[in-house]
Amino acid sequence: MGKILFVNRGSGFMTDALKANLEKAGFTTVSAEPDVQSIEAGKEEIDLILILAGDYVYNSAEALVYIVDISRDEKRPICLIGYDDELEAIKKYIPENYIKTEYKRPFDAKYVAEGLKAIAAQEEEKRSGKHILLVDDDTTFLKMLQGWLSEKYRITAVKSGIQAITYMANHRPDLLLLDYDMPITPGPQVMEMIRSEYNYRDIPIIFLTGKSDRESIMNVMRLKPQGYFLKTMPREEIVKSIDDYFEAHRWDDVRT
């Protein structure tokens, strides 16, 4: 199933029960003391970080900050177990957006193991999933859309057409979701630039925009994008439309 960096101090009945249930769920556990040296020694090729809190969290700021660095750099989720005050102490050093889930003491070791198994499967699917490049100058919508799609897809978000072109010089996304009305370089021009590059001309492009007038739609459709979606569509319809696109083209990358 995967490898867990299990950060805790000492041993006991619940610690041993949790490790046993994690192993039954298919995990390999690597125990680390709450200090930088011990965590660094066990961090290689991990899939999840599990912190079993104790009194030590009140004096382990350096270790907790280092765990955030690992989570950020390696894109590995952090899961917590502890009493309310311990969890609050941890959150002084680990921002909540890095915390995938938390379990409060007293806890059921089997329930925790099954929950972590589901999280690990979701993370693996995300890492091996399709990569979508979002291009939109509306940062509020961009952040919202990133949140909608990041549960299923690997997401990169940029705020301009030029940033998209620059990013694609070294990366090849599976799909571009492109806004129409952007300053300096509007969506149709970005698409024309991409289509003019031999190495990128076959990358699918779907417009996701607020422009619903006939002239704008016809201006884009002559470029033959893979779709034209409106931002006014409900969240569920936008996500389903993207899911449906990938499902319909799931064999496109197969080479005979």
C-alpha positions in Angstrom: 0.0 0.0 0.0 2.8 2.4 0.8 5.3 3.7 3.3 4.5 5.8 6.4 6.8 8.0 8.3 5.5 7.5 11.8 6.6 10.3 14.1 6.1 9.6 17.8 8.0 9.3 21.0 8.3 6.1 23.0 6.2 3.0 22.7 3.1 1.7 24.4 0.0 -0.4 23.8 -1.8 2.0 21.5 1.4 2.7 19.5 2.0 -0.9 19.0 -1.6 -1.6 18.1 -1.6 1.2 15.6 1.6 0.0 13.9 0.2 -3.6 13.8 -3.0 -2.3 12.1 -1.0 -0.2 9.6 1.0 -3.3 8.7 -2.3 -5.3 8.3 -3.5 -2.5 6.0 -0.4 -3.1 3.8 1.8 -0.2 5.0 5.4 -0.2 5.8 6.1 2.0 8.8 9.3 3.8 9.5 9.4 5.2 13.1 11.1 8.5 13.8 11.6 10.5 17.0 10.4 14.1 16.9 13.7 15.6 16.0 15.2 16.7 12.7 17.9 14.1 12.5 15.6 11.1 13.1 13.0 12.4 10.7 15.6 13.1 8.0 16.9 9.5 8.4 13.4 8.0 7.7 11.9 10.4 5.1 13.1 8.6 1.9 10.3 7.3 -0.4 7.5 7.9 2.0 3.9 8.2 1.0 2.4 9.7 4.2 3.5 11.4 7.3 1.7 10.3 10.5 2.3 12.3 13.7 1.2 10.6 16.9 1.1 13.6 19.3 2.3 13.6 22.9 3.7 16.1 25.3 6.7 16.5 23.1 4.8 18.6 20.6 5.1 21.6 22.9 8.9 21.6 22.6 9.4 20.3 19.0 9.0 23.4 16.9 12.1 22.7 14.8 11.0 19.1 14.0 7.4 20.2 13.1 8.7 22.9 10.8 11.0 20.4 9.1 8.0 18.1 8.6 6.2 21.0 6.7 9.3 21.3 4.5 9.1 17.6 3.6 5.4 17.8 3.0 5.8 20.8 0.7 8.8 19.6 -1.2 7.7 15.9 -1.6 4.0 16.6 -1.9 3.3 14.2 0.9 0.2 14.7 3.2 0.4 15.0 7.0 -2.0 13.1 9.2 -2.4 13.8 12.9 -3.5 11.9 16.0 -3.8 13.6 19.4 -5.8 15.3 22.1 -7.3 18.7 21.2 -4.7 20.8 22.9 -1.9 18.8 21.3 -3.4 19.2 17.8 -3.7 23.0 18.4 -0.1 23.1 19.5 1.0 21.3 16.3 -1.1 23.7 14.1 1.0 26.6 15.4 3.8 25.2 13.2 2.0 23.1 10.6 -0.5 25.1 8.6 -3.9 23.4 8.2 -3.7 23.2 4.5 -0.8 20.7 4.9 -2.9 18.5 7.2 -4.9 15.9 5.3 -6.8 14.6 8.3 -6.7 14.4 12.0 -7.9 11.8 14.5 -8.6 12.6 18.2 -7.6 10.6 21.1 -8.8 8.1 22.2 -8.7 6.5 18.8 -9.5 3.2 17.2 -6.3 1.8 15.6 -8.1 -0.2 13.0 -10.3 2.8 12.0 -7.2 5.0 11.6 -5.4 2.4 9.5 -8.3 2.0 7.2 -8.7 5.8 6.9 -5.0 6.2 6.0 -5.3 3.4 3.5 -8.0 5.3 1.7 -5.9 8.5 1.8 -2.8 6.7 0.4 -4.9 5.3 -2.5 -6.2 8.7 -3.3 -2.8 10.3 -3.2 -1.4 7.6 -5.4 -4.2 8.1 -7.9 -3.5 11.8 -7.9 0.3 11.4 -8.4 -0.3 9.0 -11.3 -3.2 11.0 -12.7 -3.5 13.5 -15.5 -1.8 16.8 -15.3 -3.9 19.9 -16.0 -2.5 23.4 -16.6 -5.0 26.1 -15.5 -4.6 29.5 -17.2 -6.7 32.4 -15.9 -6.0 36.0 -14.7 -8.8 35.8 -12.2 -6.9 34.6 -9.1 -10.0 34.0 -7.1 -11.6 31.7 -9.7 -8.2 30.1 -10.3 -7.8 29.1 -6.7 -11.4 27.9 -6.5 -11.0 25.7 -9.7 -7.7 24.4 -8.4 -9.5 23.2 -5.2 -12.2 21.5 -7.3 -9.9 19.6 -9.5 -6.9 18.8 -7.2 -8.7 15.8 -5.6 -8.5 13.9 -8.9 -5.8 15.6 -11.0 -2.3 17.1 -10.7 -2.8 20.8 -11.1 -0.5 23.7 -12.1 -2.1 27.2 -12.1 -0.7 30.3 -13.9 -2.1 33.8 -14.2 -1.3 34.7 -17.8 -0.8 33.3 -21.3 2.9 34.2 -21.2 3.3 32.3 -17.9 1.7 29.3 -19.6 4.0 29.4 -22.6 7.0 29.7 -20.3 5.9 26.8 -18.1 5.3 24.6 -21.1 8.9 25.1 -22.3 9.9 22.5 -19.7 6.6 20.7 -18.9 4.0 18.9 -20.9 0.5 18.9 -19.3 -2.2 16.5 -20.4 -4.8 19.3 -20.8 -4.9 23.1 -20.7 -8.0 24.8 -19.2 -7.7 28.3 -20.8 -9.5 31.5 -20.1 -10.7 33.6 -23.0 -10.5 37.2 -21.9 -7.0 37.9 -20.4 -4.9 41.1 -20.6 -1.9 41.4 -23.0 -2.3 37.8 -24.4 -5.9 36.6 -24.6 -6.9 33.0 -24.7 -7.3 32.6 -28.5 -3.8 34.1 -29.1 -2.3 31.8 -26.5 -3.9 28.8 -28.3 -2.6 30.0 -31.7 0.9 30.3 -30.1 0.7 26.8 -28.7 -0.6 25.3 -32.0 2.3 26.9 -33.9 4.8 25.0 -31.8 5.4 21.5 -33.2 6.1 19.9 -29.8 3.0 21.3 -28.3 0.4 21.5 -31.0 -1.3 18.2 -30.0 -1.8 19.2 -26.4 -5.6 19.4 -25.8 -7.1 22.8 -25.0 -10.5 23.4 -23.4 -11.7 27.0 -22.9 -13.2 27.7 -19.5 -14.5 31.2 -19.7 -17.3 33.7 -18.9 -17.6 34.7 -22.6 -20.9 33.3 -23.8 -21.6 35.6 -26.8 -21.8 34.1 -30.3 -18.9 36.1 -31.7 -16.5 35.0 -29.0 -17.5 31.4 -29.3 -17.2 31.4 -33.1 -13.8 33.1 -32.8 -12.6 30.3 -30.6 -14.2 27.4 -32.4 -12.4 28.1 -35.6 -9.3 27.2 -33.8 -10.8 23.8 -33.0 -10.3 23.4 -29.3 -11.3 20.2 -27.5 -14.1 22.1 -25.7 -15.7 25.4 -24.6 -17.1 25.5 -21.1 -18.7 28.4 -19.3 -17.6 29.4 -15.8 -21.2 29.8 -14.9 -21.6 26.0 -15.1 -22.1 24.4 -11.6 -19.0 22.9 -10.0 -20.3 19.3 -10.6 -20.8 19.9 -14.3 -17.3 21.4 -14.8 -15.6 18.5 -13.0 -17.8 15.9 -14.8 -17.1 17.5 -18.2 -13.3 17.2 -17.6 -13.7 13.6 -16.2 -15.8 12.8 -19.3 -13.1 14.3 -21.6 -10.3 12.1 -20.1 -12.5 9.1 -20.1 -13.4 9.5 -23.8 -9.7 9.9 -24.6 -8.2 7.5 -22.2 -6.6 5.4 -25.0 -5.1 8.3 -26.9 -1.7 7.7 -25.4 -1.5 4.0 -26.2 1.1 3.2 -28.8 1.0 0.1 -30.9 
